[in-house]
Amino acid sequence: METIEVSRSEGVVTIAMNRPAKKNAVNSAMWDELLTAFREVNDNPDDRVLVLTGAGGEFCSGADLTDDARPAGGSLGSMRHVADVILTLHRMAKPTIAKVFGVAAGVGCNLALGCDLIVAGESARFSEIFARRGLSLDGGGSWLLPRLIGLHKAKELAFFADVISSAEAERFGLVNHVVADADLDKFVDEWAARLTQLPPIALSMTKTMLNNSLMTSMDQALEDEARSQSVNFSTQDTVEAMRAFVTKTTPTFKGR
């Protein structure tokens, strides 16, 4: 990998966007490598949690608009390739955490918002910068923002393209937690470790149902819950959870 760093430890995979001279702006090579890495994490049963972050004290400053490399199909083909990456992250059957230092702008902001959980350092800054560049939202922002913060707040961020602090992002409802920069690694490590101890199959189905919740009727949601619970009751993990409850011990979930 030329533009990202991938590390693994006890079920947690950390992917760091690694172009610090460009504040980790995403070029064509990085899109390719992110797609490959996301697919590998999704398919590897030993990978339980994904942490997405950036190298050099920044998260991601957005797309590298100086990058001339384009996938086949020109700009439309390029944007469809971006969509593949965003959808692969969104559909990942495992919990994902964005660990945000520094700037998260444009598609970098939306890569963070596309994760299940977002923890930001006090230095973090967020911006839907597109309008300042003569562009409209991309990276899933048009879908994510209204669902996260409501339509009118989404329009405020998108129209004005302001850079907001981590504290403002927390008030907007964009992030789960803001912590001191010095505590960010520890906080995310603890959250990721907790997630690795939870039942993978049950978490996966819960994630899918929550992602689909605003497009689903109550009838369909109840049916999806019934099907999911039927699957859970057929797994060894649920048997293990019941055993641990009765014996007052800590369960060990293996994702089967």
C-alpha positions in Angstrom: 0.0 0.0 0.0 1.4 3.4 -1.0 -1.2 5.8 0.4 -2.7 4.0 3.4 -1.3 2.1 6.4 -3.1 -1.0 7.7 -2.4 -2.5 11.1 -4.1 -5.2 13.1 -4.2 -6.0 16.8 -6.6 -8.3 18.7 -9.4 -8.0 16.2 -9.1 -4.3 15.6 -8.0 -3.1 12.1 -6.7 0.4 11.9 -6.6 2.0 8.4 -4.7 5.3 8.3 -4.9 7.5 5.3 -1.2 8.4 4.7 -0.4 11.3 2.5 0.6 13.8 5.3 2.2 16.3 2.9 -1.3 16.7 1.4 -3.1 16.4 4.7 -4.2 13.0 3.5 -6.1 14.2 0.5 -7.5 11.3 -1.4 -6.1 10.6 -4.8 -6.9 7.9 -7.3 -4.4 5.5 -5.8 -5.9 6.0 -2.3 -9.4 5.3 -3.5 -8.1 2.0 -5.0 -6.3 1.1 -1.8 -9.2 2.0 0.5 -11.5 -0.2 -1.6 -9.2 -3.1 -1.4 -8.6 -2.7 2.3 -12.3 -2.3 3.2 -13.2 -5.4 1.2 -10.4 -7.4 3.0 -11.6 -6.3 6.4 -15.2 -7.1 5.6 -14.3 -10.6 4.3 -11.8 -11.5 7.2 -13.6 -13.2 10.1 -10.7 -12.3 12.4 -11.3 -8.6 11.8 -13.9 -7.5 14.3 -13.7 -3.7 14.2 -12.4 -1.1 11.8 -10.9 2.2 12.9 -10.4 4.8 10.1 -8.0 7.6 10.8 -5.3 9.7 9.2 -1.6 10.0 9.6 0.4 13.1 10.6 -2.1 14.7 12.9 -4.8 15.2 10.2 -7.8 13.1 9.2 -8.4 13.9 5.5 -8.6 17.3 3.7 -10.8 15.9 1.0 -10.2 14.8 -2.6 -6.9 15.7 -4.2 -8.1 18.0 -7.0 -4.6 18.2 -8.5 -4.7 14.4 -9.2 -5.0 13.8 -12.9 -5.3 10.0 -12.7 -8.8 8.9 -13.6 -10.3 5.4 -13.7 -11.7 4.4 -17.1 -14.9 6.4 -17.9 -13.7 9.9 -17.1 -15.2 12.0 -14.3 -18.4 9.9 -14.2 -16.4 6.7 -14.0 -14.3 8.3 -11.3 -17.3 9.3 -9.2 -18.8 5.8 -9.5 -15.5 4.4 -8.3 -15.7 6.7 -5.3 -19.3 5.5 -4.7 -18.0 1.9 -4.6 -15.6 2.9 -1.8 -18.3 4.8 0.2 -20.8 1.9 -0.2 -18.3 -0.7 0.8 -17.6 1.3 4.0 -21.3 1.8 4.6 -22.2 -1.8 4.1 -19.4 -3.3 6.1 -20.8 -6.0 8.3 -18.7 -4.8 11.3 -18.6 -1.8 13.5 -16.5 1.1 12.2 -15.1 4.1 14.1 -13.7 7.3 12.7 -10.9 8.7 14.8 -10.5 12.3 13.8 -7.5 14.5 14.4 -7.2 17.8 12.6 -9.1 18.5 9.5 -11.9 16.4 8.0 -13.1 18.3 4.9 -15.2 17.5 1.9 -15.1 13.8 1.1 -12.8 13.4 4.1 -15.6 14.7 6.3 -18.0 12.3 4.7 -15.7 9.4 5.1 -15.8 10.1 8.8 -19.6 10.5 8.8 -19.9 7.2 6.9 -18.5 5.4 9.9 -20.8 4.0 12.6 -19.2 6.0 15.4 -17.1 9.2 15.3 -14.7 10.3 18.1 -12.9 13.6 17.5 -10.0 15.3 19.2 -10.4 18.8 20.4 -8.3 20.0 17.5 -10.6 18.4 14.9 -12.3 20.6 12.3 -15.1 19.6 10.0 -16.3 21.1 6.7 -18.6 20.3 3.8 -16.2 22.4 1.8 -17.7 21.6 -1.6 -19.5 24.9 -2.3 -16.3 26.8 -1.9 -14.8 24.7 -4.7 -17.7 25.2 -7.0 -18.9 21.7 -6.3 -22.0 19.9 -4.8 -21.9 17.4 -2.1 -20.4 13.9 -2.7 -19.0 11.0 -0.7 -22.5 10.2 0.5 -23.0 13.6 2.2 -26.3 14.3 0.6 -27.7 11.1 2.2 -25.8 11.2 5.5 -26.2 14.8 6.6 -30.0 15.0 6.8 -30.2 11.7 8.6 -27.6 12.7 11.1 -28.6 16.3 11.9 -31.9 17.1 10.0 -32.6 18.7 6.7 -32.2 22.4 7.7 -28.9 22.0 9.6 -27.7 19.9 6.7 -28.4 22.7 4.3 -26.7 25.2 6.6 -23.5 23.2 6.5 -23.7 22.4 2.8 -24.6 25.9 1.6 -22.2 28.0 3.7 -19.4 25.4 3.7 -18.1 26.7 7.0 -15.3 25.1 8.9 -16.7 24.1 12.3 -14.8 23.1 15.4 -15.1 19.7 17.1 -17.2 21.3 19.8 -19.6 22.8 17.2 -19.7 19.4 15.4 -20.7 17.8 18.7 -23.5 20.4 19.1 -24.7 19.7 15.6 -24.8 16.0 16.3 -22.1 15.1 13.8 -19.9 13.3 16.3 -20.4 10.9 19.2 -17.7 12.3 21.5 -15.0 15.0 21.6 -12.0 14.3 23.8 -8.7 15.9 24.4 -6.2 15.2 21.6 -3.9 13.4 24.0 -6.7 11.1 25.1 -8.1 10.3 21.6 -6.0 7.2 20.9 -6.8 5.7 24.4 -10.5 6.4 24.1 -10.9 4.9 20.6 -8.7 1.9 21.7 -11.1 1.3 24.6 -14.2 1.5 22.4 -12.8 -0.7 19.8 -11.7 -3.3 22.4 -15.2 -3.3 23.8 -16.7 -3.8 20.4 -14.5 -6.8 19.7 -16.0 -8.5 22.8 -19.6 -8.3 21.5 -21.4 -10.8 19.3 -20.4 -10.1 15.6 -23.5 -11.6 14.0 -25.9 -9.8 16.2 -24.0 -6.5 15.8 -24.0 -6.9 12.0 -27.8 -7.4 11.8 -28.4 -4.5 14.2 -26.2 -2.2 12.1 -28.0 -3.2 8.9 -31.4 -2.5 10.5 -30.4 0.8 11.9 -28.9 1.9 8.6 -32.2 1.0 6.9 -34.5 2.4 9.5 -35.4 5.7 7.9 -36.4 3.9 4.7 -38.4 1.1 6.4 -42.0 0.9 7.6 -42.7 -0.2 11.2 -44.1 -3.4 9.8 -41.0 -4.2 7.8 -38.8 -3.2 10.8 -40.6 -5.7 13.0 -40.3 -8.4 10.4 -36.5 -7.7 10.0 -36.1 -7.9 13.8 -38.0 -11.2 13.9 -35.8 -12.7 11.2 -32.6 -11.4 12.8 -33.6 -12.8 16.2 -34.3 -16.1 14.5 -30.8 -16.2 13.1 -29.3 -15.2 16.5 -31.1 -18.0 18.3 -29.5 -20.5 15.9 -25.9 -19.3 16.7 -23.4 -20.6 19.2 -22.9 -17.0 20.3 -26.4 -16.7 21.7 -26.0 -20.1 23.5 -22.7 -18.7 24.9 -24.5 -15.6 26.1 -27.2 -17.6 27.8 -24.6 -19.8 29.5 -22.6 -16.8 30.7 -25.8 -15.2 32.1 -26.7 -18.3 34.1 -23.2 -18.9 35.3 -22.5 -15.1 35.9 -19.3 -15.3 33.8 -18.1 -13.2 30.8 -19.1 -14.6 27.4 -16.7 -15.3 24.6 -18.2 -14.6 21.2 -16.7 -16.2 18.1 -19.1 -15.0 15.4 -20.8 -18.3 14.7 
